[in-house]
Every structure is written in structure tokens, then in C-alpha cells.
Amino acid sequence: MKRRWPKILLRSILVLLGLALVYLLVNTVFIARDYFYGPEMLFLKSRYLSVDIYPRGHQSAAVFTNNYIEGTSTVEDIDILRLFLKKRDIRGVFFVIPNYLGLHPLDESEQVVEELRKLAADGHEIAQAGTFHTLPEDREAGGPPGRELAGLNFEERLERVRKGGDLLAGLGFPPSGFRAPDFEIDRDTFRVLETAEYLYSSSSLIPPRTLGTVLRPPLTAGVLYPYHPFGFDLLEFTGSLDPTRDYNKSLRLFRRVHDLQGVFVFHTYIGNIARRENIKTLDRFLETLREKNTWFATLEEISRWWLAREKLRVETQNEGDLFTVIMTNRSRYPLDELGVRFLKHPFGARRFIVRDGRGEILAEGFLPRREKLFVTVPPSPPAAP
């Protein structure tokens, strides 16, 4: 019996190591894909030219988001944050709960709505964070706080999400984006958002997996770049950390995302961010980000850009001394100030011309060209069959 214990112990260790390896693979396969393959775009680079991912030559994108303004939020907290962001010239996304607990609809909170109007006037995006966040009857039935969509079927979820969106739209803030309460989302909720024609969701977090979900299909199919969950048209943005709570880790993560030309979505919370010490931490964090060539934008702006950029088709032709670049933007959104760099040119080419998919001239000049060229590529959707 004593001789069997070493074998049992060894087998147990091997099993645990095997489970750890499975866990590691499940949790990192999508991260590895981002690292090795980059964003899923039709064109990034050829032997003759490269095209930027972001506008105006930016290397990455960063998005300030704030969670859970609702009908009982302190107006002074909202105003402190709004004035701080205005002074720093930062625009971001405010995920708002339309009717907190089903007891505090925004349309009955004039002062909060007025603050939201000021935020929108400053260029911030007002997006939707669930509808009720939590209902009292859900809590009484033992439902977890914040998971208001759990246990609802598709039609019930659709009705609830639309109810919140309609309330915001009625106040003048039609939402393009959605953040699931408590960051709990699944395929059915994505399908609800697709049906309700939301442009994007930002309901996944880093790290997106836990021991309790290791054997389930990962909901997060990307960390560095927005992606289309389950093949839907809407985009999902994986969020990261709150820099006022974990400054050093947030900064390390941003640098990694920036180096790999990704989108860095970070979080703040309205009841916490207005404190003096947290405003100071956020200020220091934003200044560090500004030292990098990153694009500060809203998620709606990045979504429209990404939907156009990922489908951009680039073709080249050479005839005599003329090198022609054809850029076809098969989306509904323009690509403004898109950077193009000529790496080399065909033998004998002395001139270049850049056209869009309809043949309109976007730029022309002489080769070789050392400076980066910036063009605006308008939408040129395919003709109806």
C-alpha cells in the first residue's frame, strides 16, 4: 500500500498540470491570435504600401468610459467629472442606467438629465447600461444584484433592452452602444442587441474567464481589437481596468495594447471618480497616455471607423509611369484622414494616383514619396443586385 502512494501522488500532480494546461489554452487562445495575427482587416500592408489602422496617423485608440449614472446620482459628482474632462479635452462614453431599480427613471430626474445634456454638448457619448440594473422583485427572488437579464428568454430580454433604449432616446440620447449590467453577457443578449440594431457592446472584461467558466465557449474572442461576437454585425469591445483602483496594472496593459496597435477601453465609476484623490490619479493616468500617439475617441466613433476600416479593399495597378492605388470602402461610414505610406514603387513608375471605388481621385503626386499621404475615403457600397 505504501508503494502505491508515490504513484497516486504523481498521477494526481499530472492531472492537475493537465487541467492547468487546458485552462491556460482556453483562456489565452484568443489573446495569442491577437498577438500573432493582429486585427482582422482586408488590407494592412503589401510590398508597395501600408495603410494605417487609425485616422491621422495614430498608433492606437484609448476610450474613457464611466459607469452607472442614474436617477439618484449626485449632480455635483457628475459636474466635477464633466469639468475635469473638459479642461483636459477628453471625450468619452457615459454608460447610463435608464431606470435604476425600476424606481428612478431618468425622465423624473431633471437635474441629472441636464447634466447628461451638458456632457453630450461637450462631445461625450451617452450609452446604455442595462435598463433597471436590478429589480426589487428579482432581488427578493434571490437573483444576484446587477444581473437583470439573467433568467429572461429572448423576447423578454429584447423588450427590456428596448424599454431602456426608448427612455434614453426620448430624452434626446438615442444609444448606439450597450454595456450589460455587471458585465454579464451571453449569446442571447448579443442576439438581442443585434436585433435591436445597436452598433456595439462593451460588456466583456479582462480577464474574461474564471475557473467556473473554463469549460464553456469563451465569450471574449478578442482582447486587443474589437470583434464581431458569434458572427453578428455589431462589435464587441473588451474593457480593461479602472486606473484609479489599479494604476500600475492599467498602465502596463495600456502600453501593451498601444504597442500592438489595439483599442484600450478603461473604466471609472461615478460614485468613486469624483473624489479628489481619484481625480488626481486619473489626471496622472491621462497625461501618461497623452505622451503616446493614441487616438482618444468615443466607442461610437471607433465603431464606425472600424466597420469601414476592416472592409477597406486596396488594389494597385501599374501602367507605364503611372502607379494607381484603388481604395474601396464598402461601408456606410467615411474614412477621414487615413494614412498611406509608399514603401516602394514598381520599376519605371514616376507618378501615383489614388482613387476611390467609384473612380474619384483622392490624391495624386510624384514618386518616390517619403512623406505619409493622408486621404479621405468616402463610402462606396456595392451596387444593389
CORMO-V7744 format. One record per residue. N is the residue number from 1. PSI is psi in degrees with one decimal (NA if undefined). Layout:
BEGIN
N&PSI  N&PSI
END
This chain:
BEGIN
1&-41.2  2&-33.2  3&-22.8  4&-24.0  5&-43.9  6&-37.7  7&-41.9  8&-42.7  9&-43.3  10&-43.4  11&-39.8  12&-42.5  13&-41.5  14&-39.8  15&-45.0  16&-40.5  17&-38.5  18&-43.3  19&-39.9  20&-38.4  21&-42.5  22&-46.6  23&-44.6  24&-43.3  25&-44.4  26&-38.2  27&-13.8  28&-3.1  29&-41.7  30&-31.9  31&-44.3  32&-39.7  33&-43.3  34&-43.2  35&-43.3  36&-34.1  37&-17.8  38&-167.8  39&149.1  40&91.9  41&148.7  42&-34.4  43&130.6  44&-42.5  45&145.0  46&-174.0  47&-22.6  48&-29.8  49&160.5  50&150.7  51&132.1  52&157.5  53&-38.1  54&164.4  55&158.9  56&26.4  57&12.1  58&146.3  59&-29.2  60&-178.4  61&145.4  62&140.3  63&119.1  64&127.2  65&147.9  66&136.1  67&137.6  68&35.1  69&135.8  70&-175.7  71&-24.2  72&7.1  73&148.2  74&121.6  75&-38.2  76&-37.4  77&-43.7  78&-42.7  79&-39.2  80&-47.1  81&-42.0  82&-46.4  83&-36.1  84&-48.0  85&-36.0  86&-41.8  87&-35.6  88&-1.3  89&46.3  90&128.4  91&141.2  92&-158.1  93&129.7  94&112.5  95&114.3  96&138.1  97&116.3  98&-38.1  99&82.0  100&124.5  101&8.2  102&9.7  103&-13.9  104&67.9  105&141.2  106&-31.4  107&-3.9  108&8.6  109&79.4  110&-41.3  111&-40.1  112&-42.7  113&-38.7  114&-38.1  115&-38.3  116&-38.3  117&-38.8  118&-40.7  119&-45.6  120&-39.1  121&-28.2  122&-1.7  123&4.7  124&155.1  125&133.2  126&115.0  127&177.9  128&131.5  129&89.4  130&-152.4  131&-52.5  132&-16.9  133&-57.8  134&140.5  135&142.5  136&-40.6  137&-30.1  138&-40.7  139&-42.2  140&-29.6  141&2.8  142&9.3  143&145.5  144&145.9  145&138.2  146&-13.9  147&64.0  148&-19.4  149&-11.4  150&134.6  151&-6.9  152&144.2  153&-179.7  154&-49.1  155&-38.5  156&-40.7  157&-43.7  158&-44.5  159&-41.5  160&-44.3  161&-43.4  162&-34.8  163&-44.7  164&-42.1  165&-39.6  166&-37.5  167&-45.3  168&-42.2  169&-37.4  170&-21.7  171&-0.1  172&13.6  173&65.5  174&119.9  175&134.9  176&-22.0  177&162.6  178&139.8  179&122.4  180&139.1  181&133.2  182&18.2  183&34.9  184&113.0  185&151.3  186&-176.3  187&-40.6  188&-38.4  189&-38.4  190&-40.7  191&-36.5  192&-46.4  193&-37.2  194&-44.4  195&-40.0  196&2.8  197&41.6  198&147.9  199&-36.6  200&165.8  201&151.4  202&74.6  203&7.5  204&150.2  205&158.2  206&127.7  207&141.2  208&-8.1  209&149.9  210&169.7  211&-30.4  212&-15.3  213&14.3  214&-31.7  215&-1.6  216&154.7  217&134.6  218&133.3  219&-27.0  220&108.9  221&8.6  222&146.7  223&-40.4  224&-27.4  225&151.9  226&152.7  227&169.0  228&103.5  229&130.0  230&26.9  231&8.9  232&164.8  233&-31.7  234&158.5  235&149.0  236&131.3  237&120.7  238&125.2  239&166.6  240&-121.0  241&173.6  242&111.4  243&-20.2  244&-13.5  245&-31.2  246&76.3  247&-52.8  248&-41.9  249&-38.9  250&-41.5  251&-41.8  252&-42.3  253&-42.8  254&-44.9  255&-38.1  256&-46.0  257&-42.2  258&-45.1  259&-30.1  260&14.7  261&42.5  262&-169.6  263&122.3  264&110.4  265&114.9  266&162.4  267&149.9  268&166.1  269&134.8  270&-37.4  271&-17.0  272&-35.4  273&-24.7  274&-7.3  275&144.3  276&-46.0  277&-32.7  278&-35.0  279&-40.7  280&-41.3  281&-42.8  282&-39.7  283&-45.0  284&-39.4  285&-45.6  286&-38.4  287&-38.9  288&-41.7  289&-36.8  290&-20.4  291&-19.1  292&161.2  293&69.8  294&148.7  295&110.5  296&120.1  297&170.4  298&163.9  299&-30.5  300&-43.2  301&-46.5  302&-37.6  303&-48.1  304&-41.9  305&-47.2  306&-41.3  307&-30.9  308&-43.5  309&-37.5  310&-25.2  311&1.3  312&124.7  313&129.6  314&123.6  315&152.4  316&147.8  317&146.6  318&122.8  319&110.6  320&-127.0  321&9.9  322&125.2  323&118.2  324&133.1  325&125.0  326&119.3  327&111.2  328&115.8  329&97.5  330&60.1  331&-178.0  332&-2.3  333&140.0  334&156.5  335&97.3  336&134.9  337&51.9  338&127.8  339&134.3  340&129.8  341&127.8  342&120.1  343&-39.7  344&178.1  345&155.6  346&153.4  347&129.7  348&-14.3  349&129.1  350&-16.1  351&156.2  352&155.1  353&135.9  354&124.5  355&157.1  356&-176.9  357&-16.9  358&1.9  359&-2.0  360&141.5  361&125.9  362&-32.5  363&156.9  364&157.6  365&-159.1  366&152.7  367&148.2  368&153.3  369&121.3  370&-33.5  371&149.5  372&140.4  373&136.6  374&127.6  375&159.0  376&118.9  377&108.4  378&163.7  379&138.7  380&70.0  381&153.2  382&149.1  383&148.0  384&141.4  385&NA
END
